Amino acid sequence: MIRARAFAKINWALDILATHENGYHEMDMLMQSISLCDTLTFEEADEIIFTVSGEADPDAERNLVVRAAKLLQKETGCTKGAKIDLVKRTPAMAGLGGGSGDCAAAFRALNELWNLGLSVKRLTELGFSLGADVAFCMDGGLQRVRGLGERLEQLTACGTPEMLLVMPDGGLSTGAVFGGYDRMERTMPRVDMERAQDALVRGDYAALNECAANALTPPAMQASAAVGPAIEEMYRQGALMARMSGSGSAVFGVFRDADEADRAQRALSGKYAFCERITTSPVGVELGEMA
């Protein structure tokens, strides 16, 4: 049996460079794995059996974990099955890559469980075919992500920031937020990604706050009246920077130290149903064997 931890992600900065005729978006992003994670267990079985916290999932065939398992079978001709259980902690419709992380964990864990011997490069290619963020989640850490999500550059940052993450509402549809972006007249200037990357690598979050932005924030704020106030609330609590992650609606804030982040959590825990202290993770997926 293999246990996998699938770490969520945040976007320090996100810019959209172009929208293609097929609807895909040319991106430039600074993405980071965080300590919040889902846990999955994988055990050999005669067929693919997928449960969530031990309960059958009526929508299992559409879940990225099951789709990853079946794609691996098709790719390799493997006839083995697996009993897979998912324990969710990462909120859905949050812009935190929860489904993509679970998918990446399935690729990595089943490759080991079934002794397939596929390289991480090949797993990443397969993952990208199921979702743009899956390629990032395969290795995770801190990366500059460009193109449609397939051009990845690993980065190293100084220090480990103390952060707070909240969900201000029930979540937003990724497709709806991107659709809203496409219908809006662009008012935000291009993100100076080189400057943002330099500030992030140096661990200068005050400087990062001045140059980093998320191009999807305006359409997300149109879709949800709670996103803007959540960002403002982080600043009121003393955050050095605060941003919405991905297509939202999760909002994170970076604080000077653990004491300030803890104080902010105490102040906001009664305001938001999901309010958790987080830090960064050096990996996107962590595997471990269970007795």
C-alpha positions in Angstrom: 0.0 0.0 0.0 1.2 3.5 -0.9 0.2 6.7 0.8 0.5 10.0 -1.1 0.2 13.5 0.0 -1.0 15.9 -2.7 -0.1 19.5 -1.9 -2.2 22.4 -2.9 -0.7 25.4 -4.7 -1.0 29.2 -4.8 -0.2 31.7 -7.5 2.1 34.5 -6.4 1.5 36.2 -9.7 -0.6 35.3 -12.7 -0.7 37.0 -16.1 -2.6 36.1 -19.3 -0.7 36.9 -22.4 -3.1 35.8 -25.1 -6.4 33.9 -25.6 -6.2 31.3 -28.5 -9.0 30.6 -30.9 -9.6 27.2 -29.2 -10.2 29.0 -25.9 -6.9 28.1 -24.3 -5.0 30.9 -22.6 -1.3 31.7 -22.9 -0.1 32.1 -19.3 2.9 33.4 -17.3 2.7 32.5 -13.6 4.7 32.1 -10.4 3.3 29.1 -8.7 4.1 27.6 -5.3 3.2 24.4 -3.5 1.9 24.9 0.0 1.6 22.8 3.1 -2.2 22.2 2.8 -2.7 18.8 1.3 -5.1 15.9 0.4 -4.1 12.4 1.4 -4.6 9.4 -0.9 -4.0 5.7 -0.3 -3.4 3.2 -3.1 -3.7 -0.6 -2.7 -3.6 -3.3 -5.5 -7.0 -4.7 -6.5 -8.6 -6.4 -9.4 -10.2 -3.2 -10.7 -10.2 0.5 -10.1 -12.2 1.2 -6.9 -12.4 4.9 -5.9 -13.7 6.2 -2.6 -13.7 9.5 -0.7 -13.1 9.1 3.0 -14.2 5.5 2.6 -17.5 6.3 0.8 -18.2 5.5 -2.8 -18.1 8.5 -5.1 -21.1 8.5 -7.5 -19.1 10.8 -9.9 -16.0 8.6 -9.8 -15.6 8.3 -13.6 -15.2 12.0 -14.0 -12.7 12.4 -11.1 -9.1 13.2 -12.2 -7.7 10.4 -10.0 -9.7 7.7 -11.8 -9.0 9.3 -15.2 -5.3 9.2 -14.4 -5.5 5.5 -13.4 -7.3 4.6 -16.6 -4.9 6.7 -18.8 -1.9 4.8 -17.2 -3.6 1.5 -18.0 -4.2 2.5 -21.6 -0.7 3.9 -22.0 1.1 0.9 -20.6 -1.3 -2.0 -21.2 -1.4 -2.6 -17.5 -4.3 -4.8 -16.4 -3.8 -4.3 -12.7 -6.4 -2.4 -10.6 -6.2 -0.4 -7.5 -8.3 0.5 -4.5 -7.9 4.2 -4.0 -9.2 6.3 -1.1 -9.0 10.1 -1.1 -9.2 12.3 2.0 -9.9 15.9 1.0 -8.7 18.9 2.9 -8.1 21.3 0.0 -11.3 23.2 -0.8 -12.8 22.8 -4.3 -13.4 25.7 -6.6 -10.7 27.6 -4.8 -7.9 28.2 -7.3 -5.6 25.9 -5.2 -5.2 23.1 -7.7 -6.7 20.4 -5.4 -8.0 18.2 -8.2 -4.8 18.6 -10.2 -2.7 17.7 -7.2 -4.7 14.6 -6.6 -4.3 13.7 -10.2 -0.5 14.1 -10.1 -0.4 12.0 -6.9 -2.3 9.2 -8.7 0.2 9.2 -11.6 3.2 9.1 -9.2 1.7 6.5 -6.8 0.3 4.1 -9.4 3.5 4.2 -11.4 5.2 2.8 -8.2 2.4 0.5 -7.2 2.1 -1.1 -10.6 5.9 -1.1 -11.3 5.4 0.7 -14.6 8.8 2.4 -14.7 7.6 5.6 -16.5 9.9 8.6 -16.1 8.7 11.7 -14.4 8.9 13.5 -17.7 6.5 11.0 -19.3 4.2 11.2 -16.3 4.2 15.0 -16.6 3.3 14.8 -20.3 0.4 12.4 -19.5 -0.7 14.7 -16.6 -0.8 17.7 -18.8 -3.2 16.0 -21.1 -5.7 15.9 -18.3 -5.2 19.4 -16.9 -3.0 22.4 -17.3 -1.9 22.5 -13.6 -1.2 18.7 -13.3 2.2 19.2 -14.9 3.2 21.7 -12.2 1.8 19.6 -9.4 3.9 16.6 -10.5 7.1 18.2 -9.0 5.7 21.3 -7.3 7.8 23.5 -5.2 8.3 27.0 -6.6 8.1 27.3 -10.4 7.8 29.8 -13.2 5.0 28.3 -15.4 4.5 29.5 -19.0 2.6 28.6 -22.1 -0.5 26.6 -21.5 1.1 25.2 -18.4 3.7 23.0 -20.0 6.8 25.2 -19.8 8.1 24.8 -16.3 11.2 26.4 -14.7 12.1 25.3 -11.2 13.1 28.2 -8.9 14.5 28.5 -5.4 13.3 31.0 -2.8 14.9 32.3 0.4 13.1 31.5 3.6 9.7 30.0 4.4 6.9 32.6 4.6 4.3 32.6 7.3 0.8 32.7 5.6 -2.9 32.6 6.2 -5.4 31.1 3.7 -9.1 31.7 3.7 -12.1 30.8 1.5 -14.4 33.8 1.5 -17.3 32.0 -0.2 -18.4 28.7 -1.6 -15.9 28.9 -4.5 -15.8 29.9 -8.2 -15.9 28.0 -11.4 -12.6 28.2 -13.2 -14.3 28.2 -16.6 -16.7 31.0 -15.6 -13.8 33.2 -14.3 -11.8 32.7 -17.5 -14.9 33.4 -19.5 -15.5 36.6 -17.5 -11.9 37.6 -18.2 -12.3 37.1 -22.0 -15.4 39.3 -21.9 -13.8 42.1 -19.9 -11.8 45.0 -21.3 -8.3 44.5 -19.8 -7.6 47.4 -17.4 -4.6 45.9 -15.5 -1.1 46.5 -16.7 1.1 43.6 -17.6 2.7 41.9 -14.6 6.4 42.7 -14.5 7.1 39.0 -14.0 10.9 39.3 -14.0 10.8 41.9 -11.2 8.2 39.7 -9.3 10.4 36.6 -9.7 13.4 38.5 -8.4 11.5 39.7 -5.3 10.1 36.3 -4.7 13.4 34.5 -4.9 14.9 37.0 -2.5 11.9 36.5 -0.1 11.1 40.2 -0.2 7.3 40.1 0.0 6.8 43.8 0.4 8.6 44.3 -2.9 6.6 41.4 -4.4 3.4 43.2 -3.3 4.3 46.2 -5.4 4.7 44.3 -8.7 2.8 41.0 -8.5 -0.8 40.8 -9.6 -3.4 38.2 -10.6 -5.1 39.0 -13.9 -8.1 36.9 -12.9 -8.9 38.9 -9.9 -11.2 41.5 -11.7 -13.5 38.8 -13.2 -13.5 36.9 -9.9 -14.5 40.0 -8.0 -17.4 40.5 -10.5 -18.5 36.9 -9.9 -18.1 37.0 -6.1 -18.6 40.1 -3.9 -16.6 38.3 -1.1 -13.1 38.2 -2.9 -12.2 41.9 -2.7 -13.2 42.3 1.0 -11.2 39.1 1.9 -8.0 40.6 0.3 -8.7 43.9 2.1 -9.2 42.0 5.4 -5.7 40.4 5.1 -4.2 43.9 4.8 -6.1 45.1 7.8 -4.7 42.3 9.7 -1.1 43.4 8.8 -0.3 41.2 5.8 2.8 42.2 3.7 0.9 41.1 0.6 -2.4 39.5 -0.1 -3.7 37.9 -3.3 -6.3 35.7 -4.7 -4.9 32.3 -5.9 -5.5 31.1 -9.4 -9.1 31.6 -10.6 -10.3 32.0 -6.9 -11.9 32.3 -4.7 -9.2 31.4 -2.1 -7.3 34.4 -0.7 -3.9 34.2 1.0 -1.9 36.7 3.0 1.9 36.7 3.9 2.8 38.0 7.4 6.1 39.2 8.9 6.3 36.3 11.4 4.4 33.4 12.9 3.0 35.5 15.8 1.4 37.9 13.3 0.0 35.1 11.2 -1.4 33.4 14.3 -3.0 36.6 15.5 -4.6 37.2 12.1 -6.0 33.6 12.1 -7.5 34.2 15.6 -9.1 37.4 14.3 -10.5 35.8 11.1 -11.4 32.3 12.1 -14.9 33.3 13.1 -15.4 35.2 9.9 -14.5 32.5 7.4 -15.5 28.8 7.6 -12.1 27.9 6.1 -9.2 29.8 7.7 -5.9 27.9 7.9 -2.3 28.8 8.6 0.0 27.6 5.8 3.5 27.7 4.7 5.3 26.6 1.5 6.1 23.1 0.5 9.2 22.0 -1.5 7.3 19.3 -3.4 3.9 18.8 -5.1 3.6 15.1 -4.2 5.1 13.1 -1.4 5.0 9.3 -1.5 5.4 6.9 1.4 4.9 3.1 1.7 2.5 1.8 4.4 2.8 -1.5 6.1 
